Amino acid sequence: MQTDKYLITVTDLKILDSSKVQNCTFLFPLQKFCCGYPLTFKLEDVIASNSYLLINRILTDNDLKKLKELLKNLNTNIKGIIFRDLGVLDIINELELNVKKVYYLAHNGLNYESINEYLNYLDSVVISTDLTKEEIEQILQKLHKKAILYTFGLIEIMYSRRNLLSNFNHYYNLEEKLVSNVQEPITKKGFKVVENEYGTIFYNDKYYYNANFFKNDNVLFYWLNPLFLSSEKILNIYENLVSGKIDLSNLDIEIDSVFLKQKSISKLKSDVDE
């Protein structure tokens, strides 16, 4: 399988020095402009060639001004920017930056018509993980540009600009933590909660893995987002995939298909239905 089709978030510095990871593209969460990532990077620290930047925060006007000043110094190693706030698109265009513009849809853009509308202004999008296998397949068939497919990693369930974890710990006089495992008491659903000064992200506590589209021509990158895994496991995942071994059951990682098999919408029962 083509190694240059993989986009890997740098969540452990050791993978940058490994000879086992070759020809892939690295994604660097940008310091002060990301939430949910314990490891972030200054712009000048992004030295790997053909790298992408991740900016996953919703930004204030003041944040956008600071980002504009920062991106004036963009180095030539950075080939693309994945962003959540469409204000970043305006900055890229105003500065006439020679980078790929990629919109992180998260919980938006759940049909091909809306995504194609975004693609009139962008180079690519990250398709939402709130979709079933069949829905993703339909969307990929009808996009007029290639998309990035979230392939492996913790799924973001919720994002807030509030410091929810600190507020909770403070209210209940608990130990202060920036990363915590919590469980919803009714459904027993587990979450990994990650906070920094810019907000809080709730991740599903098991790893999402979508191995359905490795031969799809309309995929720009397969995104591996291996948060909280050791460098050894990250390299094992990568080696398995590039060698064509798409079954990851031998790696002792808890996998949850989340919405791949079950739609994220449901109809509530009402008196009319009875």
C-alpha positions as CSV (number, residue, x, y, z in Angstrom):
1,M,0.0,0.0,0.0
2,Q,1.2,3.5,-0.8
3,T,3.0,5.0,2.3
4,D,2.6,8.5,1.0
5,K,-1.2,8.2,1.5
6,Y,-0.8,8.2,5.3
7,L,-1.2,11.3,7.4
8,I,0.1,10.6,11.0
9,T,-0.5,13.0,13.9
10,V,2.7,13.4,15.9
11,T,1.6,12.3,19.3
12,D,5.0,10.9,20.3
13,L,8.3,12.4,19.2
14,K,10.0,9.0,18.8
15,I,8.1,8.3,15.6
16,L,9.9,11.2,13.9
17,D,13.2,9.5,14.3
18,S,12.1,6.0,13.3
19,S,13.3,4.6,10.0
20,K,10.2,2.5,10.0
21,V,8.0,5.5,9.1
22,Q,8.9,6.6,5.6
23,N,7.3,8.7,2.9
24,C,4.2,9.4,5.0
25,T,3.0,13.0,5.9
26,F,3.2,14.1,9.5
27,L,0.5,16.3,11.1
28,F,1.7,18.7,13.8
29,P,-0.9,20.2,16.3
30,L,0.0,23.9,16.5
31,Q,0.9,25.2,19.9
32,K,-1.7,27.7,21.3
33,F,-4.1,26.8,18.5
34,C,-5.1,23.3,19.4
35,C,-7.2,21.6,22.0
36,G,-7.3,18.0,23.0
37,Y,-3.6,17.3,22.3
38,P,-1.1,17.0,25.2
39,L,1.8,17.4,22.7
40,T,1.8,20.5,20.5
41,F,4.5,22.2,18.5
42,K,5.8,25.7,17.8
43,L,5.8,26.7,14.2
44,E,9.6,26.8,14.1
45,D,9.8,23.2,15.5
46,V,8.1,21.7,12.4
47,I,11.1,20.6,10.5
48,A,9.8,17.3,9.0
49,S,9.4,17.7,5.2
50,N,5.9,17.7,3.6
51,S,4.3,18.4,7.0
52,Y,0.7,19.6,7.7
53,L,-0.4,21.8,10.6
54,L,-3.5,21.1,12.7
55,I,-5.5,24.0,14.1
56,N,-8.6,22.5,15.7
57,R,-9.8,25.4,18.0
58,I,-12.7,27.7,17.4
59,L,-10.9,31.1,17.4
60,T,-11.7,34.6,18.7
61,D,-11.0,37.7,16.6
62,N,-7.9,38.2,18.7
63,D,-6.8,34.6,18.2
64,L,-7.1,35.1,14.4
65,K,-4.9,38.2,14.6
66,K,-2.2,36.3,16.4
67,L,-2.5,33.4,14.0
68,K,-2.1,35.7,11.0
69,E,1.1,37.2,12.5
70,L,2.4,33.7,13.1
71,L,1.6,32.3,9.7
72,K,3.5,35.1,8.0
73,N,6.6,33.1,9.0
74,L,5.4,29.8,7.6
75,N,8.3,27.6,6.6
76,T,8.5,25.7,3.3
77,N,8.2,22.3,5.1
78,I,4.5,22.9,5.7
79,K,2.5,21.8,2.8
80,G,-1.0,22.0,4.2
81,I,-3.2,23.3,7.1
82,I,-6.1,21.4,8.6
83,F,-8.4,23.8,10.4
84,R,-11.8,23.8,12.2
85,D,-12.4,27.6,12.1
86,L,-13.2,28.9,8.7
87,G,-11.6,32.2,9.7
88,V,-8.3,30.4,9.1
89,L,-9.3,30.1,5.4
90,D,-9.5,33.9,5.2
91,I,-6.0,34.2,6.7
92,I,-4.5,31.7,4.2
93,N,-6.1,33.5,1.3
94,E,-5.1,37.0,2.6
95,L,-1.5,35.9,3.1
96,E,-1.5,34.0,-0.2
97,L,0.1,31.0,1.4
98,N,1.1,28.1,-0.8
99,V,-0.5,25.4,1.3
100,K,-3.3,22.9,0.9
101,K,-6.4,24.2,2.6
102,V,-8.3,21.4,4.5
103,Y,-11.5,21.9,6.5
104,Y,-12.0,19.6,9.5
105,L,-15.7,18.9,9.3
106,A,-15.9,17.1,12.7
107,H,-19.7,16.9,13.2
108,N,-20.6,19.0,10.1
109,G,-20.9,18.2,6.4
110,L,-22.8,15.0,6.5
111,N,-23.8,14.8,2.9
112,Y,-22.0,15.1,-0.4
113,E,-23.8,18.3,-1.6
114,S,-22.7,20.4,1.4
115,I,-19.2,19.0,1.3
116,N,-18.9,19.8,-2.4
117,E,-20.0,23.3,-1.7
118,Y,-17.1,23.6,0.8
119,L,-14.7,22.1,-1.8
120,N,-15.4,25.1,-4.1
121,Y,-13.2,27.1,-1.7
122,L,-10.9,24.3,-0.3
123,D,-8.4,21.7,-1.5
124,S,-9.9,18.9,0.7
125,V,-11.9,18.1,3.7
126,V,-11.7,15.6,6.6
127,I,-14.9,13.6,6.3
128,S,-16.9,13.4,9.6
129,T,-16.8,10.2,11.7
130,D,-20.5,10.6,12.4
131,L,-21.3,8.6,9.3
132,T,-21.9,4.9,8.5
133,K,-19.7,3.0,6.1
134,E,-22.4,3.2,3.4
135,E,-22.8,7.0,3.9
136,I,-19.0,7.5,3.6
137,E,-18.9,5.4,0.5
138,Q,-21.7,7.4,-1.2
139,I,-20.0,10.7,-0.3
140,L,-16.6,9.6,-1.6
141,Q,-18.1,8.6,-4.9
142,K,-19.7,12.0,-5.5
143,L,-17.0,14.4,-4.3
144,H,-15.3,16.5,-7.0
145,K,-12.0,16.6,-5.0
146,K,-10.2,14.0,-2.9
147,A,-11.0,13.8,0.8
148,I,-9.1,12.9,4.0
149,L,-10.5,9.9,5.7
150,Y,-10.2,9.5,9.5
151,T,-8.9,6.0,9.6
152,F,-7.6,5.3,13.1
153,G,-7.7,7.1,16.4
154,L,-9.8,8.4,19.3
155,I,-13.0,9.9,18.0
156,E,-13.9,13.4,19.2
157,I,-17.4,13.2,20.8
158,M,-17.6,16.8,22.1
159,Y,-15.5,20.0,22.1
160,S,-16.0,23.0,24.4
161,R,-14.1,26.2,24.9
162,R,-14.8,25.9,28.6
163,N,-12.4,24.2,31.1
164,L,-15.0,21.5,32.0
165,L,-12.5,19.1,33.6
166,S,-11.0,21.7,35.9
167,N,-14.4,23.1,36.8
168,F,-15.7,19.6,37.7
169,N,-12.6,18.7,39.8
170,H,-12.8,22.0,41.6
171,Y,-16.5,21.7,42.4
172,Y,-16.1,18.2,43.8
173,N,-12.7,18.9,45.5
174,L,-11.0,16.3,43.3
175,E,-7.4,16.1,42.2
176,E,-6.6,18.5,39.4
177,K,-5.9,16.6,36.1
178,L,-5.7,17.7,32.5
179,V,-6.4,14.1,31.2
180,S,-9.0,11.9,32.8
181,N,-11.1,8.8,32.1
182,V,-14.8,9.2,33.0
183,Q,-17.8,7.0,32.6
184,E,-21.4,8.1,31.9
185,P,-23.4,6.4,34.7
186,I,-26.5,5.4,32.8
187,T,-25.1,3.9,29.6
188,K,-21.7,3.1,31.1
189,K,-20.1,4.8,28.1
190,G,-16.5,5.6,28.7
191,F,-14.7,8.8,27.6
192,K,-11.2,10.2,27.6
193,V,-11.3,13.8,28.6
194,V,-8.5,16.1,27.7
195,E,-8.2,19.8,28.7
196,N,-5.8,22.7,28.2
197,E,-6.2,26.4,28.8
198,Y,-8.1,26.7,25.5
199,G,-10.9,24.2,26.2
200,T,-11.9,20.6,26.7
201,I,-12.4,17.7,24.3
202,F,-14.2,14.4,25.1
203,Y,-13.0,11.4,23.1
204,N,-14.5,8.0,22.9
205,D,-12.4,5.8,25.2
206,K,-11.9,3.1,22.5
207,Y,-10.1,3.5,19.2
208,Y,-12.0,4.0,15.9
209,Y,-10.7,2.0,13.0
210,N,-12.1,2.3,9.4
211,A,-10.4,-0.2,7.1
212,N,-13.1,-0.1,4.4
213,F,-11.6,2.3,1.9
214,F,-7.9,1.6,1.5
215,K,-8.3,1.2,-2.3
216,N,-10.5,4.2,-2.9
217,D,-9.1,6.5,-5.5
218,N,-10.8,9.6,-4.0
219,V,-8.9,9.5,-0.7
220,L,-6.1,12.0,-0.4
221,F,-4.8,10.7,3.0
222,Y,-5.7,8.0,5.5
223,W,-5.4,9.9,8.8
224,L,-3.9,8.0,11.8
225,N,-4.5,9.9,15.0
226,P,-2.9,7.7,17.7
227,L,-3.4,9.7,20.9
228,F,-2.1,8.1,24.1
229,L,-0.5,5.1,22.4
230,S,3.2,4.3,22.8
231,S,5.6,4.9,19.9
232,E,6.0,1.1,19.6
233,K,2.2,0.6,19.1
234,I,2.1,3.5,16.7
235,L,4.8,2.0,14.6
236,N,3.2,-1.5,14.8
237,I,-0.1,0.0,13.4
238,Y,1.7,1.7,10.6
239,E,3.8,-1.4,9.7
240,N,0.6,-3.5,9.7
241,L,-1.3,-1.2,7.4
242,V,1.5,-0.5,4.8
243,S,2.2,-4.2,4.6
244,G,-1.5,-4.9,3.8
245,K,-2.4,-6.4,7.2
246,I,-5.6,-4.5,8.0
247,D,-6.6,-6.7,10.9
248,L,-5.3,-4.9,14.0
249,S,-6.6,-7.5,16.5
250,N,-3.1,-8.7,17.2
251,L,-2.0,-5.3,18.6
252,D,-4.1,-5.4,21.9
253,I,-5.9,-2.2,21.2
254,E,-9.6,-1.8,22.0
255,I,-11.5,-1.0,18.8
256,D,-14.9,0.5,18.6
257,S,-16.6,1.0,15.1
258,V,-18.8,3.8,16.7
259,F,-21.0,5.1,13.9
260,L,-19.6,3.0,11.0
261,K,-22.3,0.3,11.6
262,Q,-25.0,2.4,13.4
263,K,-26.4,5.7,12.3
264,S,-25.8,8.6,14.7
265,I,-29.5,9.6,14.5
266,S,-32.5,7.9,16.0
267,K,-36.2,8.7,16.3
268,L,-37.4,9.2,19.8
269,K,-40.5,7.2,20.7
270,S,-43.6,9.4,21.2
271,D,-47.3,8.8,22.1
272,V,-48.1,9.1,18.4
273,D,-46.0,6.0,17.6
274,E,-47.9,3.9,20.1
